[in-house]
């Protein structure tokens, strides 16, 4: 099985979600199933069907998180020494050469990606274009509107 890259923060979030699913969600859905069973005929019991569907989702998510955590390669960005190179978990400050707009992204695992928090997935086009670059480099990123050029202003490991 291949490793799943996660930042230390992302791994902690997955552990918290797993704990919530196992300690709160799973017992709640088991209670809901028991209550729905008490109502009698299961063949036309919408509450029972909904609870079983929810249980299936919870068990699937638990298995998914367990698998990711067991295959995780957890990376703490503060311990990286990539000599100014853009790597997984680094924070990159960019300038759009066309508009002059400055943006900052952290390159994270797929489960951690959240553009609202300026976290982009390692598999995204911008992250793939940035990996291995240094401050001062110009990168072309294929976007739906065409190729966008960015200059790497700074690389941090925070």
Number of C-alpha atoms within 10 A of each C-alpha: 6 8 12 16 22 27 21 15 15 19 22 14 14 19 15 12 15 21 13 13 17 15 11 11 17 17 13 15 19 15 13 19 19 13 14 20 14 11 11 11 10 13 8 9 13 11 16 22 15 15 20 17 12 18 20 13 12 18 15 12 15 20 13 12 18 15 13 19 20 11 15 16 16 19 18 16 19 12 9 16 10 15 9 16 19 25 26 25 28 24 21 24 18 25 18 16 14 9 10 11 10 14 14 18 20 28 29 28 22 17 17 20 19 13 11 7 11 14 20 24 22 24 14 15 14 20 22 14 18 25 15 14 18 20 16 12 14 19 19 15 18 13 10 7 6 9 11 16 17 26 21 23 17 18 23 19 20 12
